[in-house]
Amino acid sequence: MSSNKENSSFDFTGLKRVLQIGAQSKFLFWSVVFVAVFSACFSVYRPYLTGNIIDDYIQTKDLPGLKYQILKLALVLVFEGILSFFMVYLANVVAQRVIRLLRVRLYNHLIKFKLGYFDKTPNGVLVTRSVSDIETIAEVFNDGILVMLGDVLKIVFIVFVMYWMNWVLATVVIIILPLMMIITRLFQKALKNVYQEERTIVAKLNTFVQERLTGMNIIQVFNRQNAEYNKFVSINNDLKKNYLKTVFYFSLLFPVVDIISALATGSLIWFGGLRTAVYGDVSVGDLIAFTQYVTLLTAPMRAIAERFNTIQRGLVGADRVFKILDDDQTLPDKGKIKLDHVKGKIDFEEVKFSYVPNNLVLKGISFSTNPGEKVAIVGATGAGKSTIINLLSRFYDIDSGVIKIDDVDIHEMDLTNLRNHVAVVLQDVFLFNTTIYDNIVLGNKDISLEEVQNAARIIGIDHFIMSLPKGYYSEVSERGATLSVGQRQLISFLRAYIYNPQILVLDEATSSIDTESEELIQKATDKLTQGRTSIIIAHRLATIQNADKIIVMDNGMIVEQGTHSELLAKHGYYANLYEVQFSKEN
């Protein structure tokens, strides 16, 4: 079934879904349809009126009547223009409402996805889906299906009126329709493949540019500018070739349509002229009216072929957007338990976890923390330390085992409630392109500036923030690039403190920073961990010697547990790790 859909030249299911979204603005949607019907009627009436003017007023030299008919024709043209304006305007209003609705729906869907989805999906692809793909869907309305509806109605009305006027001449003209339909169909099939390729290349280009701009320091440090430039040029060339394919098909289509139109007009004039001159059963006015009908008939047929281009591109974009909307990557949130307050007791019981199936990162680990304890987790890179943080906040679900907070399985807890009780401070702190204050409160209007300032004074970083040009309202550049690593971490400390969690997780929070910032962070850490259960993951063992418990991990397993002095006395893995690090520092 799916293969048939992929091979089909036109996605009727996708079109139906797009129209259903547009139809949610019922009044506007049906107003466009209403205007399309009236516009088609008036455009069909014009040639008929022209024929009558020639036969009944020009040939009979009825000048008073001619003036009235010309005024009537002018009014028809003016009314057509007015209807055309409303058609375009209302169609664009519907399109913009569809864009807004889809973007909101897509964003609301994405922010609920589990982190594993974002690990596998490039950001550039998601940006393309959220921006340019949705823009192409808008074209289905503002220059696509609704406008094409008017074109189809014109064709139907023209055929009806022509047969009503003269079925013989109408048949001569209608012979071109099957040929035009065949050409349009072939054109349609070719374009779908081209547009699918186009959206893939655009997503690839967006991903490439976003990654290179983010990693520009790496490119310059290793002198990879020319190599990356050549890759960029290659992707752009692919996009250019794809565009030229579209140009080729259009360059081929329109002359063919024009030739068929010319053949229809020539056949009509030859046959109709013969009937007029020899048999006299076709009037001059009817012949001229039919000539105009041929133009009116081929113009919407050509426009339909062109608008299939617009619709096809929009439906390819819609297909990609709907695939995300139909993808259920949300983390299951079936927990009903909401804890007003937690003491901070944490239990990991035989927890196994893998990011990739059959490749365990945690291999049945078990440990417990008492309320208010300061627990440190150490180990080599890749031992599984950071994974524990991800599991405690339920960014990922475990393969087996149980994780409990205050003896409650976290899978039975309401997800929002769970994360309200757990704050995380990461080494790679992410800051948004907004003010310091906004980065701290994260849009929470219940937290005032005074509360933030008081919290900053308590943990000892108020003077650092006030030293910035505009204090708490200083603008932060993208990802906080204008701040040092230590400054970014201090802001993340304040962010965690202001939300007053009972469980605090510090992920490698004292590495890669200057001495002054480290002292500030150490003081802030002491304040932050007071009265809270805290889990600290650090490479520098000197910062965790006063921890109530140290958990030593290696290759996804816990190999030792105890205090600093107890572990040194064992002369095991931790003691060796400490000795190596101590000798390096000295």
C-alpha positions as CSV (number, residue, x, y, z in Angstrom):
1,M,0.0,0.0,0.0
2,S,2.8,2.4,0.9
3,S,4.8,1.6,-2.1
4,N,1.8,2.4,-4.3
5,K,1.5,5.8,-2.6
6,E,5.2,6.5,-3.1
7,N,5.0,5.6,-6.8
8,S,1.8,7.6,-7.4
9,S,2.3,10.9,-9.1
10,F,-0.2,12.7,-7.0
11,D,-0.7,12.4,-3.2
12,F,-4.5,12.7,-2.9
13,T,-4.3,11.7,0.8
14,G,-1.9,14.5,1.5
15,L,-4.1,17.0,-0.4
16,K,-7.1,15.9,1.6
17,R,-5.3,16.5,4.9
18,V,-4.1,19.9,3.8
19,L,-7.6,20.9,2.7
20,Q,-9.0,19.7,6.0
21,I,-6.7,22.1,7.8
22,G,-7.6,24.9,5.5
23,A,-11.3,24.1,5.9
24,Q,-11.0,24.8,9.7
25,S,-11.3,28.5,8.7
26,K,-14.8,27.6,7.4
27,F,-16.0,31.1,6.5
28,L,-12.8,32.1,4.7
29,F,-12.4,28.7,2.9
30,W,-16.0,28.7,1.6
31,S,-15.8,32.4,0.7
32,V,-12.9,31.5,-1.6
33,V,-14.9,28.7,-3.2
34,F,-17.9,31.1,-3.6
35,V,-15.7,33.8,-5.3
36,A,-14.1,31.1,-7.5
37,V,-17.6,30.0,-8.8
38,F,-18.7,33.6,-9.5
39,S,-15.4,34.5,-11.1
40,A,-15.7,31.5,-13.5
41,C,-19.3,32.5,-14.4
42,F,-18.3,36.1,-15.3
43,S,-15.3,35.1,-17.3
44,V,-17.4,32.7,-19.4
45,Y,-20.1,35.3,-19.9
46,R,-17.6,37.8,-21.5
47,P,-17.0,36.0,-24.9
48,Y,-20.7,35.3,-25.2
49,L,-21.5,39.0,-24.7
50,T,-18.8,39.9,-27.2
51,G,-20.4,37.6,-29.8
52,N,-23.8,39.1,-29.2
53,I,-22.4,42.7,-29.6
54,I,-20.9,41.8,-33.0
55,D,-24.0,40.0,-34.3
56,D,-26.8,42.1,-32.9
57,Y,-25.2,45.6,-32.7
58,I,-22.1,46.1,-34.8
59,Q,-23.5,44.2,-37.9
60,T,-26.9,45.9,-37.6
61,K,-25.2,49.3,-36.9
62,D,-27.3,49.8,-33.7
63,L,-25.0,52.5,-32.2
64,P,-27.2,53.4,-29.2
65,G,-27.5,49.8,-28.2
66,L,-23.8,49.3,-28.9
67,K,-22.9,52.0,-26.4
68,Y,-25.0,50.2,-23.7
69,Q,-23.5,46.8,-24.5
70,I,-19.9,48.2,-24.4
71,L,-20.7,49.7,-21.0
72,K,-22.1,46.3,-19.9
73,L,-18.9,44.6,-21.1
74,A,-16.8,47.1,-19.2
75,L,-18.7,46.5,-16.0
76,V,-18.2,42.7,-16.5
77,L,-14.5,43.3,-16.8
78,V,-14.4,45.5,-13.7
79,F,-16.4,42.9,-11.7
80,E,-14.0,40.2,-12.9
81,G,-11.1,42.3,-11.6
82,I,-12.8,42.8,-8.2
83,L,-13.5,39.0,-7.9
84,S,-9.9,38.3,-8.8
85,F,-8.7,40.6,-6.0
86,F,-10.9,38.9,-3.4
87,M,-9.9,35.4,-4.8
88,V,-6.1,36.1,-4.4
89,Y,-6.5,38.0,-1.0
90,L,-8.8,35.4,0.7
91,A,-6.7,32.5,-0.6
92,N,-3.6,34.0,0.9
93,V,-5.4,34.7,4.2
94,V,-6.3,31.0,4.3
95,A,-2.7,30.0,3.5
96,Q,-1.3,32.1,6.3
97,R,-3.7,30.6,8.8
98,V,-2.7,27.1,7.6
99,I,1.0,28.1,8.1
100,R,0.4,29.3,11.6
101,L,-1.7,26.3,12.6
102,L,0.8,23.8,11.2
103,R,3.8,25.5,12.7
104,V,2.2,25.6,16.1
105,R,1.1,22.0,15.8
106,L,4.5,20.8,14.6
107,Y,6.4,22.7,17.3
108,N,4.1,21.5,20.0
109,H,4.6,18.0,18.7
110,L,8.4,18.3,18.5
111,I,9.0,19.7,22.0
112,K,7.3,16.6,23.5
113,F,9.6,14.1,21.6
114,K,12.1,12.1,23.6
115,L,15.7,13.2,23.3
116,G,16.6,10.0,21.4
117,Y,14.8,11.4,18.4
118,F,16.9,14.6,18.4
119,D,20.1,12.5,18.8
120,K,19.3,10.8,15.5
121,T,17.8,13.7,13.5
122,P,19.9,16.6,12.3
123,N,18.7,20.0,13.4
124,G,18.9,21.3,9.8
125,V,16.3,18.7,8.8
126,L,13.9,19.8,11.5
127,V,14.5,23.5,10.7
128,T,13.6,22.7,7.0
129,R,10.5,20.9,8.1
130,S,9.4,23.7,10.4
131,V,10.1,26.6,8.1
132,S,10.6,26.1,4.3
133,D,8.5,22.9,4.0
134,I,5.5,24.6,5.7
135,E,6.0,27.6,3.4
136,T,5.5,25.3,0.4
137,I,2.3,24.0,1.9
138,A,1.0,27.6,2.0
139,E,1.4,27.8,-1.8
140,V,-1.1,25.0,-2.1
141,F,-3.7,27.6,-1.1
142,N,-2.4,31.0,-2.2
143,D,-1.5,29.9,-5.7
144,G,-2.6,26.3,-5.9
145,I,-5.7,24.3,-5.3
146,L,-8.2,27.1,-4.5
147,V,-7.1,29.2,-7.5
148,M,-7.0,26.0,-9.6
149,L,-10.6,25.4,-8.5
150,G,-11.5,28.5,-10.4
151,D,-9.6,27.3,-13.4
152,V,-11.5,23.9,-13.4
153,L,-14.8,25.7,-13.1
154,K,-14.0,27.9,-16.0
155,I,-13.2,24.9,-18.2
156,V,-16.5,23.2,-17.1
157,F,-18.6,26.3,-17.8
158,I,-16.8,27.0,-21.1
159,V,-17.5,23.5,-22.4
160,F,-21.1,23.8,-21.3
161,V,-21.7,27.2,-22.9
162,M,-19.9,26.2,-26.1
163,Y,-22.1,23.1,-26.5
164,W,-25.1,25.2,-25.8
165,M,-24.1,27.7,-28.5
166,N,-22.9,25.3,-31.2
167,W,-22.2,21.6,-30.5
168,V,-20.3,21.2,-33.8
169,L,-17.8,23.9,-33.1
170,A,-17.6,22.8,-29.5
171,T,-16.6,19.3,-30.6
172,V,-13.8,20.7,-32.8
173,V,-12.4,22.6,-29.8
174,I,-12.9,19.8,-27.2
175,I,-10.8,17.3,-29.2
176,I,-7.7,19.0,-27.7
177,L,-8.8,18.2,-24.1
178,P,-7.6,14.5,-23.9
179,L,-4.2,15.5,-25.4
180,M,-3.8,18.3,-22.9
181,M,-4.7,16.0,-20.0
182,I,-2.1,13.4,-21.2
183,I,0.6,16.0,-21.3
184,T,-0.3,17.4,-17.9
185,R,-0.3,13.9,-16.4
186,L,3.2,13.2,-17.8
187,F,4.4,16.6,-16.6
188,Q,2.9,15.9,-13.2
189,K,4.7,12.6,-12.8
190,A,8.1,14.0,-13.7
191,L,7.8,17.0,-11.4
192,K,7.0,14.9,-8.3
193,N,10.3,13.2,-8.4
194,V,12.1,16.5,-9.0
195,Y,10.4,18.1,-6.0
196,Q,11.1,15.2,-3.7
197,E,14.8,15.5,-4.6
198,E,14.6,19.3,-4.1
199,R,13.3,19.0,-0.5
200,T,16.0,16.5,0.3
201,I,18.8,18.7,-1.0
202,V,17.4,21.8,0.8
203,A,17.3,19.9,4.1
204,K,20.9,18.7,3.4
205,L,22.0,22.2,2.7
206,N,20.3,23.6,5.9
207,T,22.0,20.9,8.0
208,F,25.4,21.5,6.4
209,V,25.2,25.3,7.0
210,Q,24.0,25.0,10.5
211,E,26.6,22.5,11.5
212,R,29.5,24.4,9.9
213,L,28.5,27.7,11.5
214,T,28.3,26.0,14.9
215,G,31.7,24.3,14.4
216,M,33.4,27.3,12.7
217,N,36.2,27.3,15.3
218,I,37.1,23.6,14.4
219,I,37.1,24.4,10.7
220,Q,39.5,27.3,11.2
221,V,41.8,25.6,13.7
222,F,42.4,22.7,11.4
223,N,42.4,24.9,8.2
224,R,39.5,23.1,6.6
225,Q,38.0,26.2,5.0
226,N,38.7,25.2,1.4
227,A,37.5,21.6,2.0
228,E,34.3,22.8,3.6
229,Y,33.8,25.4,0.9
230,N,34.1,22.7,-1.8
231,K,31.5,20.6,0.0
232,F,29.2,23.6,0.1
233,V,29.7,24.3,-3.6
234,S,28.9,20.6,-4.4
235,I,25.6,20.7,-2.5
236,N,24.7,24.0,-4.2
237,N,25.5,22.5,-7.6
238,D,23.1,19.7,-6.8
239,L,20.4,22.2,-6.0
240,K,21.1,24.1,-9.2
241,K,20.9,21.0,-11.3
242,N,17.6,20.1,-9.6
243,Y,16.2,23.6,-10.4
244,L,17.3,23.3,-14.0
245,K,15.4,20.1,-14.3
246,T,12.2,22.0,-13.3
247,V,13.1,24.8,-15.8
248,F,13.5,22.1,-18.5
249,Y,10.1,20.6,-17.9
250,F,8.4,24.0,-17.9
251,S,10.3,25.1,-21.0
252,L,9.1,21.9,-22.7
253,L,5.5,22.1,-21.4
254,F,4.5,25.6,-22.3
255,P,5.5,25.6,-26.0
256,V,3.7,22.2,-26.4
257,V,0.5,23.7,-24.8
258,D,0.8,26.8,-27.0
259,I,1.2,24.6,-30.1
260,I,-1.9,22.6,-29.2
261,S,-3.8,25.8,-28.5
262,A,-2.7,27.2,-31.9
263,L,-3.8,24.0,-33.6
264,A,-7.2,24.2,-31.9
265,T,-7.6,27.9,-32.9
266,G,-6.6,27.2,-36.5
267,S,-8.9,24.3,-36.8
268,L,-11.8,26.4,-35.3
269,I,-11.2,29.3,-37.7
270,W,-10.9,27.0,-40.7
271,F,-13.9,24.9,-39.9
272,G,-16.0,27.8,-38.5
273,G,-15.0,30.1,-41.2
274,L,-16.1,27.5,-43.8
275,R,-19.4,27.2,-42.1
276,T,-19.8,31.0,-42.0
277,A,-18.8,31.7,-45.6
278,V,-20.3,28.7,-47.3
279,Y,-23.3,27.4,-45.3
280,G,-24.1,30.5,-43.2
281,D,-25.1,28.5,-40.1
282,V,-22.3,30.0,-37.9
283,S,-22.4,33.8,-37.3
284,V,-19.4,35.9,-37.2
285,G,-20.1,36.8,-33.6
286,D,-20.2,33.1,-32.6
287,L,-17.0,32.4,-34.4
288,I,-15.2,35.2,-32.6
289,A,-16.8,34.1,-29.3
290,F,-15.5,30.6,-29.9
291,T,-12.0,31.9,-30.7
292,Q,-12.1,33.7,-27.3
293,Y,-13.3,30.5,-25.6
294,V,-10.3,28.6,-27.0
295,T,-8.0,31.2,-25.4
296,L,-10.0,31.0,-22.2
297,L,-9.9,27.2,-22.3
298,T,-6.2,26.8,-22.9
299,A,-5.2,29.5,-20.5
300,P,-6.6,27.7,-17.4
301,M,-5.4,24.4,-18.7
302,R,-1.9,25.8,-19.0
303,A,-2.4,27.4,-15.5
304,I,-3.5,24.1,-14.1
305,A,-0.4,22.4,-15.4
306,E,1.7,25.2,-13.8
307,R,-0.3,25.1,-10.6
308,F,0.2,21.4,-10.4
309,N,3.9,22.4,-10.0
310,T,3.0,24.5,-7.0
311,I,0.7,21.9,-5.5
312,Q,3.2,19.1,-6.1
313,R,5.9,21.0,-4.3
314,G,3.5,21.8,-1.5
315,L,2.4,18.2,-1.1
316,V,6.0,16.9,-1.0
317,G,6.6,19.4,1.8
318,A,3.3,18.4,3.4
319,D,4.3,14.7,3.2
320,R,7.5,15.4,5.2
321,V,5.7,17.5,7.8
322,F,2.9,15.0,8.2
323,K,5.5,12.2,8.7
324,I,6.7,14.1,11.8
325,L,3.2,14.8,13.0
326,D,2.3,11.1,12.6
327,D,5.4,9.9,14.3
328,D,4.8,9.1,17.9
329,Q,8.2,9.8,19.5
330,T,6.8,11.3,22.7
331,L,8.0,9.8,26.0
332,P,5.1,7.9,27.5
333,D,3.6,9.9,30.4
334,K,1.1,7.6,32.0
335,G,2.2,8.3,35.6
336,K,-0.5,9.8,37.8
337,I,1.4,10.3,41.1
338,K,2.2,13.9,41.9
339,L,4.4,14.6,44.9
340,D,4.0,18.0,46.5
341,H,7.4,17.6,48.2
342,V,10.2,15.0,48.0
343,K,12.7,14.2,50.7
344,G,15.3,13.3,48.1
345,K,15.8,9.5,48.5
346,I,17.0,7.9,45.3
347,D,17.2,4.2,44.4
348,F,18.6,2.6,41.2
349,E,17.7,-1.1,41.2
350,E,19.4,-3.4,38.6
351,V,19.0,-0.7,36.0
352,K,20.0,-1.6,32.4
353,F,19.9,0.8,29.6
354,S,21.1,1.1,25.9
355,Y,20.9,4.0,23.5
356,V,21.2,1.5,20.7
357,P,19.5,-1.9,20.9
358,N,21.7,-4.7,22.1
359,N,24.5,-2.3,23.2
360,L,24.1,-1.8,26.9
361,V,25.5,1.4,28.4
362,L,24.4,0.6,31.9
363,K,24.7,-3.1,32.9
364,G,22.5,-3.6,35.9
365,I,23.6,-0.9,38.3
366,S,22.2,-0.5,41.8
367,F,22.8,2.2,44.3
368,S,20.9,4.3,46.9
369,T,21.1,7.8,48.2
370,N,19.6,9.1,51.5
371,P,17.8,12.5,51.6
372,G,20.2,15.4,51.7
373,E,23.3,13.3,50.8
374,K,26.0,14.5,48.5
375,V,26.9,11.7,46.1
376,A,29.7,11.8,43.6
377,I,29.9,9.5,40.5
378,V,33.4,9.1,38.9
379,G,34.9,7.0,36.2
380,A,36.6,7.1,32.8
381,T,34.9,8.6,29.8
382,G,32.2,6.3,28.5
383,A,31.7,4.6,31.8
384,G,28.0,5.7,31.9
385,K,28.1,8.5,34.4
386,S,26.1,11.1,32.3
387,T,23.6,8.5,31.4
388,I,22.5,8.3,35.0
389,I,21.4,11.9,34.8
390,N,19.4,11.4,31.7
391,L,17.6,8.5,33.3
392,L,16.9,10.2,36.6
393,S,15.1,13.0,34.7
394,R,13.5,10.5,32.4
395,F,14.9,11.9,29.2
396,Y,15.2,8.3,28.2
397,D,13.4,5.2,29.5
398,I,15.3,2.3,30.9
399,D,15.4,-1.2,29.4
400,S,14.9,-2.9,32.7
401,G,15.1,-2.4,36.4
402,V,13.6,0.3,38.6
403,I,14.4,3.9,39.4
404,K,12.7,5.3,42.5
405,I,12.4,8.7,44.2
406,D,11.1,8.5,47.8
407,D,10.2,4.9,47.1
408,V,8.0,5.8,44.1
409,D,8.8,4.4,40.7
410,I,9.5,7.4,38.5
411,H,7.5,5.8,35.7
412,E,4.5,6.1,38.0
413,M,5.1,9.8,38.6
414,D,3.7,12.6,36.4
415,L,6.5,13.6,34.1
416,T,6.2,17.3,34.7
417,N,6.0,16.8,38.5
418,L,9.1,14.6,38.4
419,R,11.2,17.2,36.6
420,N,10.0,19.9,38.9
421,H,11.8,18.1,41.7
422,V,15.1,17.5,39.7
423,A,17.4,20.3,38.5
424,V,20.4,19.6,36.2
425,V,23.5,21.7,35.7
426,L,25.5,20.6,32.7
427,Q,29.1,21.3,31.8
428,D,28.0,22.3,28.3
429,V,25.5,25.0,29.4
430,F,23.0,26.1,26.8
431,L,22.0,29.7,26.9
432,F,19.3,31.2,24.6
433,N,19.8,34.4,22.6
434,T,18.0,36.6,25.0
435,T,18.8,38.4,28.3
436,I,20.5,37.0,31.4
437,Y,17.3,37.3,33.3
438,D,15.2,35.4,30.7
439,N,17.8,32.7,30.6
440,I,17.5,32.2,34.3
441,V,13.7,32.3,34.7
442,L,13.0,30.6,31.3
443,G,9.8,32.5,30.7
444,N,8.4,31.9,34.1
445,K,6.5,35.1,34.9
446,D,6.0,34.1,38.5
447,I,9.7,34.7,39.2
448,S,10.5,38.4,39.7
449,L,13.8,40.2,39.2
450,E,14.0,40.8,42.9
451,E,13.8,37.0,43.6
452,V,16.5,36.3,41.0
453,Q,18.8,39.0,42.5
454,N,18.3,37.6,46.1
455,A,19.1,34.1,44.9
456,A,22.2,35.4,43.1
457,R,23.4,37.1,46.3
458,I,22.9,33.9,48.3
459,I,25.0,31.8,46.0
460,G,27.6,34.6,45.6
461,I,27.3,35.5,41.9
462,D,25.3,38.8,42.0
463,H,28.5,40.9,41.5
464,F,29.5,38.9,38.4
465,I,26.1,39.6,36.7
466,M,26.0,43.2,37.7
467,S,29.5,43.7,36.2
468,L,28.0,43.0,32.8
469,P,27.0,46.1,30.7
470,K,23.3,45.9,31.5
471,G,23.4,43.6,34.5
472,Y,20.5,41.1,34.4
473,Y,19.2,42.5,31.2
474,S,22.5,42.1,29.3
475,E,21.9,40.3,26.0
476,V,23.4,36.8,25.6
477,S,24.6,35.8,22.1
478,E,23.7,32.5,20.6
479,R,24.6,29.6,22.9
480,G,26.2,32.2,25.3
481,A,29.3,32.5,23.1
482,T,30.2,36.0,24.5
483,L,30.5,34.5,28.1
484,S,33.2,32.3,29.4
485,V,32.6,28.6,30.2
486,G,32.7,29.5,33.9
487,Q,30.3,32.4,33.6
488,R,27.8,30.2,31.7
489,Q,28.0,27.6,34.4
490,L,27.4,30.2,37.1
491,I,24.2,31.3,35.3
492,S,23.1,27.7,35.1
493,F,23.7,27.4,38.8
494,L,21.4,30.3,39.5
495,R,18.8,28.9,37.1
496,A,18.8,25.7,39.1
497,Y,18.7,27.4,42.4
498,I,15.8,29.7,41.6
499,Y,13.6,26.7,40.8
500,N,14.4,25.3,44.3
501,P,14.5,21.6,43.5
502,Q,15.0,19.0,46.2
503,I,17.3,16.9,43.9
504,L,20.3,18.5,42.2
505,V,22.5,17.0,39.5
506,L,25.8,18.6,38.6
507,D,27.3,17.1,35.5
508,E,31.1,17.7,35.3
509,A,30.4,21.3,36.6
510,T,34.0,22.1,37.6
511,S,36.0,21.1,34.5
512,S,37.3,23.4,31.8
513,I,37.1,26.7,33.8
514,D,39.5,29.3,35.1
515,T,40.6,29.4,38.7
516,E,38.5,32.5,39.7
517,S,35.3,30.9,38.2
518,E,36.1,27.6,39.9
519,E,36.2,29.3,43.3
520,L,32.9,31.0,42.6
521,I,31.4,27.7,41.4
522,Q,32.7,25.8,44.4
523,K,31.1,28.4,46.8
524,A,27.9,28.3,44.7
525,T,28.0,24.5,44.8
526,D,28.2,24.5,48.6
527,K,25.2,26.8,48.8
528,L,23.3,24.9,46.2
529,T,23.7,21.5,47.7
530,Q,22.7,22.5,51.3
531,G,19.6,20.6,52.4
532,R,19.3,18.9,49.0
533,T,20.2,15.5,47.6
534,S,22.9,16.1,45.1
535,I,24.6,14.0,42.6
536,I,27.9,15.3,41.3
537,I,29.7,14.0,38.2
538,A,33.2,15.3,37.9
539,H,36.6,14.5,36.4
540,R,38.5,16.4,39.1
541,L,38.5,14.2,42.2
542,A,39.7,17.0,44.4
543,T,36.3,18.7,44.2
544,I,34.4,15.7,45.6
545,Q,36.5,14.5,48.6
546,N,33.9,15.7,51.0
547,A,31.1,13.8,49.3
548,D,29.0,11.5,51.6
549,K,29.4,8.7,49.0
550,I,31.5,8.2,45.9
551,I,30.3,5.7,43.3
552,V,33.0,4.5,40.9
553,M,31.9,3.3,37.5
554,D,33.7,1.4,34.7
555,N,32.3,0.1,31.5
556,G,28.6,0.6,32.5
557,M,29.0,-1.1,35.9
558,I,29.6,0.1,39.5
559,V,32.9,-1.3,40.6
560,E,33.3,0.5,44.0
561,Q,31.3,2.6,46.5
562,G,32.3,4.4,49.7
563,T,33.7,7.6,51.0
564,H,36.9,9.2,49.8
565,S,39.0,7.7,52.6
566,E,37.3,4.3,52.5
567,L,38.0,4.0,48.7
568,L,41.6,5.1,49.1
569,A,42.1,2.5,51.8
570,K,40.9,-0.2,49.4
571,H,43.7,0.5,47.0
572,G,41.4,-0.3,44.1
573,Y,40.1,1.4,41.0
574,Y,39.4,4.8,42.7
575,A,42.7,4.9,44.5
576,N,44.5,4.3,41.2
577,L,42.5,6.9,39.5
578,Y,43.2,9.4,42.3
579,E,46.9,8.7,42.3
580,V,47.2,9.2,38.5
581,Q,45.2,12.4,38.6
582,F,47.1,13.7,41.7
583,S,50.5,13.0,40.1
584,K,49.4,14.9,36.9
585,E,48.3,17.9,38.8
586,N,51.6,18.0,40.6
